């Protein structure tokens, strides 16, 4: 007899469309050999019980459904929703849980279909539908969850399921899993921030002896007696790190609803917390987005219904002010779909001489972004919001005019905005024409204003402020955005217009829920656990290798050179034209992997404007030519990559685009290596492809090579890659869109503690007469030695080392690898060997200890481990020893701290 346990899901009772008692909701969990099964009922009426595999690494709860294309035999009759249930309803393609950006979702005749390919080669396909699920409880009756979205699977291949099982019970963190769907609009497990704050308010109102009330929008509501409340209504204070407090007055904490009901104006939502508009009333906010911390590390700003003026030469236009969106987009003719607005819709081709669509090679047209695409040489965008609305159009230059404190209009020329001609599903007030994005993405107004092309200092232009309320209030920029004085505030009415307080609260509650659904996809959708993703880095003489697995199934491990100065992760693939010999069999995707798929030429990562990409028979091919004459050619394809983790199982990244290299010439690779692991800032690198879930952060710590048996180090991602402590230093990476290496803002160097008197110009990037980029200093984990540009820095640094060794009275020696070499006397060196330091703009120093500055060669010869190269300078692998580096690709920051890398885990 199988034992029965109960798995208790702590979820909350204010769930839209879900009717069950949380404290009694207990799913029966039964054990079979090697598998645990969850018992459930489905449909209306629920005729029979089914058992599904409990799986915390899968998202969808899916089960077999008739009519079957392929189904395994199961003990219970297969569920036939159209014949057995009155509550089954396929979800439409614009449903919030039908993410058509996901390649595993597609729209078929208006219904949302899913596809899951498992690593062992099995697969499940079907339609996503909403249905009523029933579960056992600790009471006599079952508890029912209505409108739950599950996978009705009619095509299931390659499974070897026990006959008792009918499907999979997904419990990971993706939006479709049971765990995520049950979080609902108020989200999370009990004991989280929302629940604790809610209980604190309830405790306060209990003292006031008010009678609780029910309301559809909020949980904490009370009836106000006719004689009023005896006692003070509560305020709310948010305490930030650093001892800073933000206080919300009682009149803004509380919402006055209909029939003498008051509610605490807080709602719960999954995965994030947001400081919304009502709790920003009567506060003046100033943003400085040149700081490294994004808005959401302090507070997330959302503002609905606030009108901002935008002038053209012909009309005044109002846009929604939104600090959580990037693009300034507005309706444009000719319309495919546009809502009705008060003002005539802008028609750029007939009304403006300054309108100019941006080309696809524009810096703000990031074709790595799935929401950007190439259409006839122009850059088009798509924005899909959580509530099912969407905006599409072309990105274009235009002149924007704003009304300042003076009478004349201030103009911003060559501003890139979204000219939106296809806008669906919006319920916009007729006064509004679009959205005014103010987040920190490149397309937002603050970031465009800080560019050099506008002649505005970046630290000044990126500051902006706003006062909530006003008739009207103002957005301010630059020094005008700096708040002064101990308490700066502006009194203003709470809300414009003639809505009642109840109508306003009801509308804003619906907006908040829709907003949560809009923001949620950017925070979820992971098919691996970021905090456990820790690829192994192994040391070999003069090279560091990353261990990976590839394909479905992943048969063996491969090692690739870790290279922060290359983009593509590529590895040798059969059938080979030219491949070097490697100890493990060369990967043969056509024979070994069911998940391998060449990417088409219209894929966002196939940039055909790049001369190193070409389209061959509808597939995207790449070519890489290295400076020393070697080259790699092959096919770009999506595949499943496996990495080591700090848990027993591997972590898999699905649909990763890599280079399947079948023509590799001129390499002298160590035999253990199968390719290259690119980590620069280009779209194809691992760092860029993982930017969404990891926040663009990765870190490593390279221990000096001692033996092949030394313990490996780890690549870390996301929050695990953040360095903390008093010795951590941070510099801003110099970002060059045409060559996105990690360029460093070097201003001077020191030899043995003495600065050499360089200036930033000696290391600056510049273009030569042919327009080629020269100069600059970049960090490179794939270059063994540090190099400085000849014809200037290299010679001066070499002479400084020679002058120091002259004082030590060492005999110069010749060596084929380095210029500055000396013979070590048998009695050793009298005096200290020299250290070396890099001095960055902003006063940040990076110190290399003497044992890493000096290379010990054969026959008692020591050399300074620096080489000279034309055109640029490199901080190489050996000078990175025993420093922990953290890269932030999104914010363009590099942090570092000294460390014993052999002990960093």
PELIN-V824949 format. One record per backbone hydrogen bond with DSSP energy under -0.5 kcal/mol. NH is the residue of the N-H (numbers start at 1). CO is the residue of the C=O. Records with the same first field share a line. If there is no record, write none. Layout:
BEGIN
NH: CO / CO
END
This chain:
BEGIN
5: 29
7: 27
8: 6
9: 7 / 25
10: 8
11: 9
15: 13
18: 15
19: 17
20: 18
22: 20
24: 21
25: 21 / 22
26: 24 / 136
27: 7
29: 5
30: 28 / 37
31: 3
32: 35
35: 32
37: 30
38: 52
39: 28
40: 50
41: 134
42: 48
43: 132
47: 45
50: 40
51: 164
52: 38
53: 167
54: 36
55: 53 / 169
58: 55
61: 176
62: 60 / 168
63: 151
64: 166
65: 153
66: 79
69: 154
70: 154
75: 163
79: 64
81: 79
83: 80
84: 80
85: 81
86: 44
89: 130
91: 128
93: 110
95: 92
98: 95
99: 97
100: 98
102: 99
103: 101
105: 102
106: 113
108: 106 / 111
111: 108
112: 91
113: 106 / 111
114: 126
115: 104
116: 124
118: 116 / 122
121: 118
123: 157
124: 116
125: 155
126: 114
127: 152
128: 112
129: 150
130: 89
131: 148
133: 131 / 145
134: 41
135: 143
138: 24
143: 135
144: 19
145: 133
146: 144
148: 131
150: 129 / 148
151: 61
152: 127 / 150
153: 63 / 151
154: 125 / 152
155: 125
156: 70
157: 123 / 155
165: 162
166: 51
167: 51
168: 62
169: 53
170: 168
171: 55 / 58
172: 58
177: 174
178: 170
181: 177
182: 178
183: 180
184: 180 / 181
186: 183
187: 183
192: 189
196: 192
197: 193
198: 194
199: 195
200: 196
201: 197
202: 198
203: 199
204: 200
205: 201
206: 202
207: 203
208: 204
209: 206
210: 205
211: 223
213: 221
215: 218
221: 213 / 219
222: 262
223: 211
224: 260
225: 223
228: 225
231: 229
236: 248
238: 246
239: 237
240: 238 / 244
243: 240
244: 240
246: 238
248: 236
249: 247
252: 249
253: 249
254: 250
255: 263
257: 255 / 261
261: 258
262: 222
263: 255
264: 220
265: 253 / 263
266: 264
269: 186
270: 184
275: 300
276: 274
280: 277
281: 278
282: 468
283: 280
284: 488
285: 283 / 466
287: 464
289: 462
291: 288
297: 294
298: 295
299: 295
301: 299
302: 275 / 300
307: 305
308: 319
310: 317
311: 401
312: 315
317: 310
318: 431
319: 308
320: 434
321: 306
322: 320 / 436
325: 322
329: 327 / 435
330: 418
331: 433
332: 420
333: 346
336: 421
337: 421
342: 430
346: 331
348: 346
350: 347
351: 347
352: 348
356: 397
358: 395
360: 377
362: 359
365: 362
366: 364
367: 365
369: 366
372: 369
373: 380
375: 373 / 378
378: 375
379: 358
380: 373 / 378
381: 393
382: 371
383: 391
385: 383 / 389
388: 385
390: 424
391: 383
392: 422
393: 381
394: 419
395: 379
396: 417
397: 356
398: 415
400: 398 / 412
401: 311
402: 410
404: 402 / 408
410: 402
412: 400
413: 411
415: 398
417: 396 / 415
418: 328
419: 394 / 417
420: 330 / 418
421: 392 / 419
422: 392
423: 337
424: 390 / 422
432: 429
433: 318
435: 329
436: 320
437: 435
438: 322 / 325
439: 325
444: 441
445: 437
448: 444
449: 445
450: 446
451: 448
454: 451
455: 452
456: 451
461: 457
462: 458
463: 460
464: 287
465: 476
466: 285
467: 474
468: 283
471: 472
473: 470
476: 465
478: 460 / 463
480: 477
481: 478
482: 479
489: 487
504: 500
505: 501
506: 502
507: 503
508: 504
509: 505
510: 506
511: 507
512: 508
513: 509
514: 510
515: 511
516: 512
517: 513
518: 514
519: 515
520: 516
521: 517
522: 519
523: 519 / 520
524: 520
530: 528
532: 529
533: 529 / 530
534: 532 / 644
537: 713
538: 536 / 545
540: 543
543: 540
545: 538
546: 560
547: 536
548: 558
549: 642
550: 556
551: 640
555: 553
558: 548
560: 546
561: 675
562: 544
563: 561 / 677
566: 563
570: 568 / 676
571: 659
572: 674
573: 661
574: 587
577: 662
578: 662
583: 671
587: 572
589: 587
591: 588
592: 588
593: 589
594: 552
597: 638
599: 636
601: 618
603: 600
606: 603
607: 605
608: 606
610: 607
613: 610
614: 621
616: 614 / 619
619: 616
620: 599
621: 614 / 619
622: 634
623: 612
624: 632
626: 624 / 630
629: 626
631: 665
632: 624
633: 663
634: 622
635: 660
636: 620
637: 658
638: 597
639: 656
641: 639 / 653
642: 549
643: 651
646: 532
651: 643
653: 641
654: 652
656: 639
658: 637 / 656
659: 569
660: 635 / 658
661: 571 / 659
662: 633 / 660
663: 633
664: 578
665: 631 / 663
673: 670
674: 559
675: 559
676: 570
677: 561
678: 676
679: 563 / 566
680: 566
681: 740
685: 682
686: 678
689: 685
690: 686
691: 688
694: 690
695: 691 / 692
696: 691
697: 694
698: 887
699: 716
700: 885
702: 883
703: 701
710: 707
713: 537
715: 535
716: 699
717: 533
718: 697
720: 717
721: 718
722: 719
728: 725
729: 896
731: 894
733: 892
734: 743
735: 733
736: 734
737: 735
739: 736
740: 737
741: 739
743: 734 / 741
744: 777
746: 744
747: 839
748: 839
750: 837
751: 754
752: 835
754: 751
755: 753
756: 749
762: 759
763: 760
764: 761
766: 774
768: 772
771: 768
774: 766
775: 871
776: 764
778: 873
779: 742
780: 875
783: 780
784: 782
786: 865
787: 874
788: 867
790: 869
794: 789
796: 792
797: 793
798: 794
799: 795
800: 796
801: 797
802: 798
803: 799
804: 800
805: 801
806: 802
807: 803 / 804
808: 804
809: 806
810: 805
811: 823
813: 821
815: 818
821: 813 / 819
822: 862
823: 811
824: 860
825: 823
828: 825
831: 829
836: 848
837: 750
838: 846
839: 748
840: 838 / 844
841: 745
843: 840
844: 840
846: 838
848: 836
849: 847
852: 849
853: 849
854: 850
855: 863
857: 855 / 861
861: 858
862: 822
863: 855
864: 820
865: 853 / 863
866: 864
867: 786
869: 788
872: 870
873: 776
874: 787
875: 778
876: 874
877: 783
878: 784
880: 877
881: 878
882: 702
883: 880
884: 897
885: 700 / 883
886: 895
887: 698
888: 893
889: 696 / 887
892: 888
893: 888
894: 731
895: 886
896: 729
897: 884
899: 882
901: 899
903: 900
905: 903
END
